[in-house]
Amino acid sequence: MVSVTNLSLVLNQLKSSLAHLSFRPYLNHVKRRQPNTSSHCEIIYASRFHPSSTSRSSLWSSLFATSPPSLPSPSLDAAHLVTPQYVAPRAPIVLCHGLYGFDKRGPDALPFLQVRYWGGIENALARLGAKVVVTKVPRTGSIKARAKALHSFLNLAIQNQPVNFIAHSMGGLDCRYLLSHLHDRSYKPLSLTTVSTPHRGSPLTNWFRKYVGVAKMTDDMFSGRSFSASPFADPETLTIHGHTPNPGSMAAHSLDRPLQKLVHQYLDTPAYANLTTDFCQGYFNPNTPDHPDVAYYSYGSNVVLPFWSVLGLPNQLIRDHEGDNDGIVSVQSAQWGKYIKTLDAHHWALNGQRYPWLSTSRSSSTESNNKFDTIEFYLELATFLYRQGH
């Protein structure tokens, strides 16, 4: 029979192991310099607050006047030390997630059991001295719905403060809509940095629309200017691994129309249609001009993935149509505003989620992808914003 003491020891060891794993990327940047000890970790998660019962002033004071719940840390030294070559931007950072994203999941009382969309990036930025706001919007909502949710939360959470948006994937489109169309703000946007955002859509979504039956839910995002989806492409123009299938063979691999209707009815969401190339290039971009007072920066990514991995076929499909890509978004589509550089990682690694069994395995691309340090990239990004005066 297991004693209470032995059970307690096992639970403590498990907690220690999980905490160590959650901070493993962060450990690459610790043990170098002691930051200002008077500052504390300043992070706010959208899910922490209930707008119906919390005033705007109390939200802001709770963000930047009190410490957040304790965060898991592998050791005391590692939790308080960061590299000397990085510096936090002057204005708070607002992190905006992509499709199917969230801020965090799990009980606050057991932080070592929590899962965070940003995979510890917010912790590293806060240890650097940045004030960090981690937002949450409808996971599969339209760009318009997501942008309005983001805008409403920020109006509640931030008063008369400048902010720097950092957005992953679809989150960049949400931010662009907000900056262009939602003007009654209690906050002042200084910059928007997008990381692998499909500004011109993705051929992958086009393919799913034509052959699976999703990405067909459209709405009038801009008053009086409706969008009508166009066919993805003639089957003759679709190539996978250099092979151009004939219409009959592609039809054989696509879902039957009755099944497509079922998929559309039960699985389709507004987000998919908003990520097609014709929607972004022919409808969203012409109606979403950049804000003249906001600086726009962007990063793309390129990696070659094995065809048998989850992102392998999408990686090749997009490569055949638009060239270099990260398995979801092409470098060409990711460029908006001032393009900074092309990273070397798959799409899911760019927000701190490192699942090698989902995207790569024993291959040269795995070795290349493992060299990409997500935490270091975001610390570098924060320093770039500081040097730009933000």
C-alpha positions in Angstrom: 0.0 0.0 0.0 1.4 3.4 -1.0 1.9 5.7 2.0 0.9 9.4 2.1 4.5 10.4 2.4 5.6 8.4 -0.7 2.6 9.8 -2.7 3.6 13.3 -1.7 7.2 12.7 -2.8 6.0 11.4 -6.2 3.7 14.4 -6.8 6.5 16.8 -5.8 8.9 15.1 -8.3 6.3 15.2 -11.0 5.7 18.9 -10.4 9.4 19.6 -10.5 9.8 17.7 -13.8 6.9 19.5 -15.5 8.1 22.9 -14.3 11.5 22.1 -15.7 10.1 21.1 -19.1 7.9 24.1 -19.4 10.9 26.4 -18.9 13.5 24.4 -20.9 13.7 26.9 -23.8 14.0 29.8 -21.4 17.0 28.2 -19.6 19.1 28.9 -22.7 19.0 32.6 -21.8 19.4 32.7 -18.1 22.3 32.8 -15.6 23.9 35.8 -17.2 22.8 39.1 -15.6 20.6 40.2 -12.7 17.9 42.6 -13.9 16.4 45.4 -11.9 15.2 43.6 -8.7 12.7 46.3 -8.0 10.6 45.2 -11.0 8.3 42.2 -10.9 6.8 39.9 -13.5 3.9 41.9 -15.1 1.6 39.7 -17.2 -2.1 39.9 -17.7 -4.2 37.1 -19.2 -7.6 37.9 -20.8 -9.1 34.9 -19.0 -8.2 36.3 -15.6 -10.9 39.0 -15.7 -14.7 39.1 -16.0 -15.6 42.5 -17.5 -19.1 42.4 -16.0 -17.7 42.6 -12.5 -14.4 44.5 -13.0 -14.0 48.1 -13.7 -11.5 49.5 -16.2 -9.4 51.2 -13.5 -9.1 48.1 -11.4 -8.1 46.1 -14.4 -5.3 48.4 -15.2 -4.1 48.8 -11.6 -4.2 45.0 -11.1 -2.0 44.6 -14.2 0.7 47.0 -13.4 0.5 47.4 -9.6 0.4 43.9 -8.3 2.1 40.6 -9.0 0.4 37.9 -11.0 -0.1 34.4 -9.6 3.1 32.6 -9.0 4.7 31.1 -12.2 6.5 27.8 -12.3 10.3 28.2 -12.4 13.0 25.6 -12.5 15.2 27.4 -10.0 15.5 30.7 -8.2 18.5 31.8 -10.2 17.0 30.9 -13.6 13.7 32.7 -12.8 15.4 36.0 -12.1 18.3 36.2 -14.6 18.2 37.2 -18.3 20.7 37.9 -21.0 22.3 41.4 -21.0 22.0 42.1 -24.8 18.2 42.3 -24.8 16.0 45.1 -23.5 12.2 45.5 -23.1 10.3 48.0 -25.2 9.0 51.1 -23.5 5.3 50.4 -24.1 3.4 47.2 -23.1 3.4 44.2 -25.5 0.0 42.9 -26.5 0.3 39.2 -27.7 -2.5 38.2 -30.1 -3.0 34.5 -31.0 -3.9 32.8 -34.2 -6.5 30.4 -35.4 -7.6 28.0 -32.6 -5.6 30.0 -30.2 -6.2 30.9 -26.5 -4.3 32.6 -23.7 -3.9 29.8 -21.2 -5.7 26.7 -20.0 -5.6 25.0 -16.6 -6.1 26.0 -13.0 -4.4 29.0 -11.6 -3.8 27.2 -8.4 -1.7 24.6 -10.2 0.3 26.6 -12.7 2.6 23.6 -13.5 -0.5 22.0 -15.1 -1.3 25.0 -17.2 -0.9 25.1 -21.0 -0.1 28.5 -22.5 -0.5 29.3 -26.2 2.7 31.3 -26.1 4.7 28.5 -24.5 6.5 30.7 -21.9 7.3 33.6 -24.3 5.2 35.9 -22.1 7.3 34.9 -19.1 10.6 35.6 -20.8 9.4 39.0 -22.0 8.1 39.8 -18.5 11.4 38.8 -16.9 13.1 41.1 -19.4 11.1 43.9 -17.9 8.2 44.2 -20.4 4.6 44.6 -19.4 2.7 41.9 -21.3 -0.9 41.5 -22.1 -2.0 38.0 -23.4 -5.3 38.3 -25.2 -8.0 35.8 -26.1 -10.5 36.1 -28.9 -13.0 33.7 -30.5 -10.8 30.8 -31.7 -12.5 30.3 -35.1 -14.4 33.5 -35.5 -14.2 35.8 -38.4 -11.5 38.5 -38.6 -14.1 41.1 -37.8 -15.5 39.2 -34.8 -12.1 38.5 -33.4 -10.9 42.1 -33.9 -14.0 43.4 -32.1 -13.4 41.1 -29.2 -9.8 42.1 -29.0 -10.7 45.8 -29.1 -13.4 45.4 -26.4 -10.9 43.7 -24.1 -8.2 46.3 -24.6 -10.6 49.1 -24.0 -11.5 47.5 -20.7 -7.9 46.5 -19.7 -5.8 49.5 -20.8 -6.2 53.2 -20.1 -4.4 56.0 -21.9 -1.3 53.8 -22.6 0.6 53.1 -25.8 0.9 49.5 -26.8 2.9 47.3 -29.2 1.0 44.5 -30.9 2.8 41.2 -31.6 0.6 38.8 -33.5 1.1 35.2 -34.6 -0.7 33.9 -37.7 -4.3 35.0 -38.1 -3.9 37.3 -35.1 -2.1 39.7 -37.4 -5.2 40.1 -39.6 -7.3 40.7 -36.5 -5.0 43.5 -35.5 -4.9 45.1 -39.0 -8.7 45.2 -39.0 -8.7 46.8 -35.5 -6.2 49.4 -36.5 -8.0 50.3 -39.7 -11.7 50.2 -38.6 -12.1 50.3 -34.8 -11.2 53.8 -33.6 -12.8 54.4 -30.3 -9.8 53.4 -28.2 -8.7 53.9 -24.7 -5.2 52.7 -25.7 -2.8 54.0 -28.4 -1.2 51.5 -30.8 2.4 52.3 -31.6 3.3 49.3 -33.7 2.1 46.0 -35.1 4.6 43.1 -35.6 3.2 40.1 -37.4 4.8 36.7 -37.2 3.9 34.4 -40.2 0.6 36.1 -40.7 -1.2 35.1 -44.0 -1.7 38.7 -45.2 -2.4 37.4 -48.7 -4.1 34.2 -47.6 -2.9 30.7 -47.9 -3.3 28.2 -50.8 -3.9 25.5 -48.2 -7.2 27.1 -47.2 -8.1 27.3 -50.9 -7.5 23.6 -51.3 -9.7 22.7 -48.3 -12.5 24.9 -49.7 -12.4 23.2 -53.1 -11.9 19.6 -52.1 -13.2 19.3 -48.5 -16.0 21.8 -48.3 -14.9 24.3 -45.6 -14.0 28.0 -46.0 -17.4 28.8 -47.5 -18.9 30.8 -44.7 -18.7 34.5 -45.7 -20.1 37.7 -44.2 -20.1 41.3 -45.2 -17.1 42.4 -43.2 -17.2 45.9 -44.7 -20.6 47.6 -44.9 -21.9 47.6 -48.5 -19.0 45.7 -49.9 -19.8 42.0 -50.0 -17.4 39.2 -50.9 -18.1 36.5 -53.4 -15.7 33.5 -53.2 -14.1 32.5 -56.5 -13.0 29.0 -57.3 -9.6 28.0 -55.9 -8.0 26.9 -59.2 -8.5 24.6 -62.1 -7.4 21.1 -61.2 -4.8 21.4 -64.0 -3.0 24.1 -62.0 -2.7 22.2 -58.8 0.6 20.5 -58.2 1.8 18.4 -55.4 5.4 17.2 -55.3 5.8 18.4 -58.9 3.0 16.2 -60.1 0.0 17.8 -61.9 -3.0 15.5 -61.5 -5.8 15.5 -64.1 -9.4 16.6 -63.1 -10.6 13.1 -62.8 -8.0 12.0 -60.4 -8.4 15.1 -58.1 -12.2 14.5 -58.1 -11.6 11.0 -57.0 -9.6 12.3 -54.0 -12.1 15.0 -53.0 -15.1 14.5 -50.8 -18.4 13.7 -52.4 -20.7 16.7 -52.6 -23.2 15.4 -50.0 -20.3 14.8 -47.6 -18.9 18.3 -48.4 -22.3 19.7 -47.5 -22.2 17.9 -44.1 -18.6 19.1 -43.5 -19.7 22.7 -44.4 -22.7 22.5 -42.1 -21.0 21.0 -39.0 -17.3 21.8 -39.3 -17.0 25.0 -41.2 -16.3 28.3 -39.4 -16.0 31.9 -40.6 -12.2 31.9 -40.0 -11.5 29.5 -42.8 -13.1 31.7 -45.5 -11.2 34.7 -44.2 -7.9 33.0 -44.8 -8.3 32.1 -48.6 -6.1 34.0 -51.1 -9.0 35.6 -53.0 -10.6 36.9 -49.8 -7.4 38.4 -48.5 -6.1 39.8 -51.7 -9.3 40.8 -53.4 -11.5 41.9 -50.5 -9.7 42.3 -47.1 -6.5 44.0 -48.1 -8.1 46.7 -50.4 -10.6 47.6 -47.7 -8.1 47.5 -44.8 -5.5 50.4 -45.2 -2.7 50.7 -42.8 -3.1 53.2 -40.0 -0.7 56.2 -40.8 0.4 56.5 -37.1 1.3 52.9 -36.6 4.5 51.2 -37.6 4.0 47.8 -39.3 6.7 45.1 -39.2 6.6 41.5 -40.3 8.5 38.2 -40.1 8.1 35.1 -42.3 9.5 31.6 -42.0 10.7 28.9 -44.2 11.4 25.2 -43.5 11.5 22.0 -45.6 9.4 19.3 -43.9 9.3 15.6 -44.7 6.2 14.7 -46.7 5.0 12.1 -44.2 4.8 14.6 -41.3 1.5 16.4 -40.5 2.7 19.6 -42.2 4.6 17.8 -44.9 2.0 17.8 -47.6 0.8 21.4 -46.9 4.5 22.5 -46.9 4.9 21.1 -50.4 1.6 22.3 -51.7 2.3 25.9 -50.7 5.9 25.6 -52.0 4.6 24.6 -55.4 2.3 27.7 -55.5 4.1 30.4 -53.5 7.6 29.1 -52.7 9.2 29.2 -49.3 6.8 28.6 -46.4 6.6 27.3 -42.9 4.0 24.6 -43.6 1.0 26.9 -43.3 2.0 30.4 -44.5 4.4 31.4 -47.3 7.1 33.9 -46.9 5.5 35.9 -49.7 2.2 36.1 -47.8 3.8 36.9 -44.5 5.4 40.1 -45.7 3.6 43.3 -44.7 4.9 46.7 -43.8 8.7 46.6 -43.1 9.8 43.0 -43.6 12.5 42.2 -41.0 13.7 38.7 -41.9 12.9 35.1 -42.7 13.0 32.7 -39.8 13.9 29.0 -39.8 11.0 27.1 -38.1 7.7 25.5 -38.8 4.5 27.4 -38.1 3.7 25.9 -34.8 7.1 26.6 -33.4 6.7 30.3 -33.9 4.5 30.8 -30.9 6.5 28.5 -28.6 4.7 25.3 -29.2 7.4 22.7 -30.0 5.7 19.4 -31.0 8.3 17.6 -33.1 6.1 14.5 -33.4 3.5 16.6 -35.2 5.7 18.2 -37.8 9.1 16.7 -38.1 11.1 13.6 -37.1 14.5 12.1 -38.0 15.5 14.4 -40.9 17.7 17.3 -41.7 14.8 19.7 -41.3 14.4 18.5 -37.7 18.0 19.4 -36.9 17.4 22.8 -38.5 14.2 23.4 -36.7 15.7 22.4 -33.3 18.3 25.2 -33.8 15.5 27.8 -33.9 15.1 29.3 -30.4 11.7 30.8 -30.0 12.4 32.6 -26.7 15.5 34.2 -28.1 13.6 35.3 -31.2 11.0 37.1 -29.1 13.6 38.7 -26.9 15.3 39.9 -30.1 12.0 41.2 -31.3 11.4 43.1 -28.1 14.8 44.7 -28.4 14.1 45.7 -32.0 10.9 47.5 -30.9 12.9 49.3 -28.2 15.5 50.5 -30.8 12.7 51.7 -33.0 11.5 54.0 -30.2 8.5 51.9 -29.2 
